[in-house]
Amino acid sequence: MLRYWTAGESHGKTLLAMVDGFPAGVELETDSIDNELRRRQGGYGRGGRQRIETDKVEILTGIWKNTSLGSPIALQVVNKDYKLERLGDIERPRPGHGDLTGSVKHLSSVRGILERSSARETAVRVAAGALANQLLRAFNIRTIGYVVELGGVRIEPQVIAIDEQYKLRDQSEIYSLDPERDAEIKQLIDDARKDGDTLGGIVEVRVEGLPFGLGTHAQWDRKLDGRIAQAVMAVQAIKGVEIGMGFEAARLPGSKVHDPIQYDESQKGSPNLGFVRPTNNAGGLEAGMTNGQPLVVRAAKKPISTLAKPLESVNLKTKQPESAEYERSDVCALSAASVIVENVVAFEVACALVDKFGGDSLQEMKGRYELFMKMAAEH
């Protein structure tokens, strides 16, 4: 079983991810992980902390001569802005954060809650996902995440080859697939900043090259759609997850929802084994299993809860009404969310790949993968 845990606080010494069950024999590149960490810190609308931190990963364990050993891998991202011991508590909890709820639950300070619940923790989730992506690439499985809606304005993704999608996304300051609309969207963010407000939106992740049968229909807790939904919903500020057509499928008759099955002999050697669909409303998943089509996941991110013009709150000591606390924050971190969601999806897909083809070594996994593809083509 491939899995990971994280540790660390927003202004603590460091952030850690412990990855267990990663197969041996995968050549690891810290540069590709660092690139994802840089992208997570980027995007229009970010706050001052991104000018302080320059996130880089250090692989502490589980590697020898740049190759995974099959033992646990510890990933570290050090906080330059380490000042936890100097920070005081906050007395006016912020609506939308875990400040009030967490402090009541643990009978503790608000500081102890906000430091761990902060989205800063996602730096090492991105590192773990970028590590998993190196395993996926060994099987020609590729992932991309991008923004499709910001502040209520839809930005349609262009349906083109994934290499071209990468180019467009990397040209966009908001990480959309339509960089020509950046000026319009940036103005929305600038207006929100002037108003002391924040903006959210929707990100989409697409995974290509998936074989049939990752995940299972047999148990509810191992269905891949359920695992992906849980992982994405666990990202800070995510309030909804869709796969494929998502909620729109509830509004249409079945004839306009389900994807007809066709066969194209010329694609028999591809991961879809020649079974093609004129639509992909299912988003590449049926009955908890991949169906040979691209996986499509969307996530709705609420606006950041820390507002420059704070909402009404209560002083926890006096119980009198006061404005909520304000700590340095972003106006819009949706671009970063597209990076985070892409990488947590990548990790769940890698988990399902290991479940299907074994996880002791990359060599063994590839052998099982090739055997399965041969048997499936003859099925």
CORLIN-V994295 format. One line per field, one symbol per residue. ss: DSSP state (~ for helix, > for strand, _ for the rest). phi: phi as a letter, one per 30 degrees, with the letter a starting at -180 (. if undefined). psi: psi as a letter, one per 20 degrees, with the letter a starting at -180 (. if undefined). A space follows every 50 residues. Layout:
ss = ???
phi = ???
psi = ???
This chain:
ss = __>>>>>>_____>>>>>>>___>__>__~~~~~~~~~~~~______~~~ ~______>>___>>__>>____>>>>>>_____~~~_____>______~~ ~~~~~~___~~~~~~~~_~~~~~~~~~~~~~~~~~~~____>>>>>>>>> __>>_______~~~~~~~~~~____>__~~~~~~~~~~~~~~~~______ >>>>>>>>___>>>>____~~~_~~~~~~~~~~____>>>>>>__~~~~~ ~__~~~_____>>_~~~_______>>________>>__>>>___>>>>>> >__________>>>>_____>>>__________~~~~~~~~~~~~~~~~~ ~~~~~~~___>~~~~~~~~~~~~~~~~~_
phi = .caabbbkcecddacbbcccidddjcdccddddddddddddcjdjdcddd dcdbdbcbddbibbhibdcjcecccbbdddddaedcdddcccecejcded edddechbddeddddddedeededddddddddddddddchcbbabadbab hicdbddddbeddddeddeddcdciccbddceeddddedddddddicbbb lbcbbbbcidddidjacdbedcdddddddddddddeidcabbbididddd cbdedccdcecbbbedceddedhjdcbdbbddiibbhibdcicddbbbbc cddeddcdcdddbbdddcicdbdddbbeaddacdeddddddedddedddd edddedcibdbdededdddddddddddcd
psi = pprqqrqqrgkahrqqpopqjpqqjpppohghghghhghhiaqpjrahhi igqnpqqpohrjqpljpqiirpppppopohlokgiiqrrqinqppirjgg ghhggilaqhghghhhiqihhigihggghhghhhghhijkpqqpqrpipp kippnpqpnrqhhhgggggiipijkrjmiijggghhhgggghghikarqa bpqqpppqjprqjpaqihphijphhggggggghippjpiqpqpchchhhi iqqhhjgqoqprpohijhirhijioqphrlhikjppkjqqkirppopqpp prqqhophnqrqapphgijqprqqqpqprrhpkhghhhgghghhggghgh ghgghgjqjgqhggghghghgghghhhi.
